[in-house]
C-alpha cells in the first residue's frame, strides 16, 4: 500500500502565485490520488482557483493568512517579519508533524533561512545544501550546493556528497551513483586545501555511491558523474552560467532559423524534432531545488514555474518522503562515521 | 608607420606542435607582413614545415632545442627541469629584449609559472591573471581570472578589473567597457567579504570603464557587461561549464537533425545558415588566454588549437604590443592609486 503523503504548500509563492501552485497540485493529484494538501495563503484567492479543481478541493485544507514573503525581501527581514507568512506557516506544519514536506516557489534565501530555523538540521548534519538536477549528455546530473553555503569545509562537502548520492538513488534511480568533486583540474594536487582534504576523505571511505575524484566544469553537462559536489558559491555560478549558455544557444538557433527563407523552411521541416528536443531540455522537468539536510523535507520550486513546473517540484518532494530520504541519509551518515578510514583520513588532515 | 613586432614562438607546444604553430604563423604573416618570428624548438621539425612557407622562412629565425615541456608536467617540475625547453627559451627572449611577446600552446600551468618567474609582474601589479574572450548574446565578453589565482583578495580583483578593462578597449574596441564583478546575486550585501570589499572600491573609484556592480553566472553569456571579473577558481569553473554546455547544445542539435528523415531534410536546407552560426561561435575565434599583468606580453593558445586558432592567438599578442597594453595598464594603475577615493574606501574596508 502506498504511504499517504501530506504536502504543505506555500500557495502564494512564485511569480504566478495561486495561478501556478493550485493547478500544479491538481496535476500531481491526478497521477497520485492518495496525496493530501494543506494550502497556506489568501483564502479568497485560493478558493477562486480551487473551485476549478473539485478533486483537489476534496483533498485539501486551506489555512488563511494575508501575509506573504516578497520575492526581494532579505532573509533576515523575512525571518523577523514573516512569522505569519504563507511560507512560514507551511514550514511550521512540517515541524509540527501536520505535514510531511513543504513546497514553495517563494524567495529562496527566505525559505532557506526559515526552514533552517524552524526545521533545524538532521542530527550530525552540519549545514543543509541546495541540490538540483541538470540535463547532461548522458542523462541527468545532480549538483549541490547551489547557494546555501558560500564557504564550505571538508566535513560539509563530504556530507553533501553523501546526501547527493542518496538523492541520486531515490530521485534518479542510480543504483551506485558516481560522485565527483568540482575543481579546476582532475589531478590530486589541484585546488585549494578544503578540496584536497575532501578528496582525501572521499577517496578512502565507503560511500553510498562511487567516488570518481575531481571533475571540472565541462563534466557537468558531459555527465561524467551522476553527482557533482561543490560549495554554494561555485555551484550557484556554475548553475547560472549553464542556464545562461543554454539560453544563448536557443537564441542563436532562433536567429539562425530566421536568417534566410531556406533556413526558415528547414526549421519548419525540423520543427517536430526541434520540439522534442525542447521538451527534453524543458526547464520544468528540472524544476525544484531540494533543501537537503534539514529535519524535514523542503523543496524550492523556481519562482517562474508554471503549473507543470510546480507539479514536478511537488512530485520530487512526495517521492523523497515515500522513500524515507532523511532516514536513509541518517543511516548512511552513521555508516560513514563508523568507518575507521573516515577518522584515519580526518586525523591526517588535521 | 606600423611598429614592427617580434614574436617569440614556442613551436613545440600544443597537441599538433609544429604542424599548427608554423602554419599559424604563416597565416598571420600574410595579413601583417611586418611581423618577425623567433621560433623555438626542434630545428629539424621546424625546417620541414617551414619549407612550405617561404615568406615565413624569410621572416623567421630558428633557435634549436630538443627539450620541451610535456602537457601533463607539473609546473614545479617544468620550472626545475625545463630550463632549455622551447617554452622557457621563448619566454627568455622577451625578458632579454629580443622579442616583444611570447605565444605558446603548451601546458598552461608551466607557462604561467615560467612567465611569472622570468618576466615578473608589472610594477605595482600583485599577481598576473589569465583573461579570455567568450561569445555572448550581444557580442563578446572578456572574463578574468580563469585559473592563475585560486584565491584573490580585493586588491587583486580591482587590478584584474583594471587590466580587463584596458584589454577590452584594445582588443575588443570598447571605448568605455562595462565591468561586472561575478557573484551569487546582484544586491550589495551578497557574496563573501572580499567581493563586498572589491565592490565598495570599484563603486567609488574612476576606472578605465564603467563599473556596473555585481553580475551573476547568466550575465556572462547574456553580455550584460563587457568585462567579467572573478577569482581564478570560479572563473575556471564558469569558463569550462560554459564550454561544456555549448558542446552539449551542439550534441543535442546533431542528434535532433538525425532523428527523422524530415528533420534531416530540414537540417540540410538550413545547413548554410547553421554553418554561419558555427563560424560565429568557432572556438578558434576565441582562442588565446592572455596572461595580463606580467612585465612582458604572454599569450597562451589552446592546446588543441589548429593553425587558424594559433594565428588568432598570435594576432591578439601582436595587437597588445602595438597598442602598448602594458604601458596603458601602468598608466591606469597610476591614475587609480592617485585617487583619494581609492584610499578612502580602502581605509573603510580595513
Interface residues (C-beta under 8 A of the other chain):
Chain A: X74 X135 X136 X137 X147 X150 X151 X182 X184 X189 X191 X192 X216 X217 X218 X219 X220 X221 X222 X230 X232 X233 X234 X236 X237 X238 X239 X240 X241 X242 X243 X244 X245 X246 X247 X248 X249 X251 X252 X253 X255 X256 X257 X259 X260 X262 X263 X265 X266 X267 X268 X269 X270 X271 X272 X273 X274 X276 X277 X280 X281
Chain B: X74 X135 X136 X137 X147 X150 X151 X182 X184 X189 X191 X192 X216 X217 X218 X219 X220 X221 X222 X230 X232 X233 X234 X236 X237 X238 X239 X240 X241 X242 X243 X244 X245 X246 X247 X248 X249 X251 X252 X253 X255 X256 X257 X259 X260 X262 X263 X265 X266 X267 X268 X269 X270 X271 X272 X273 X274 X276 X277 X280 X281
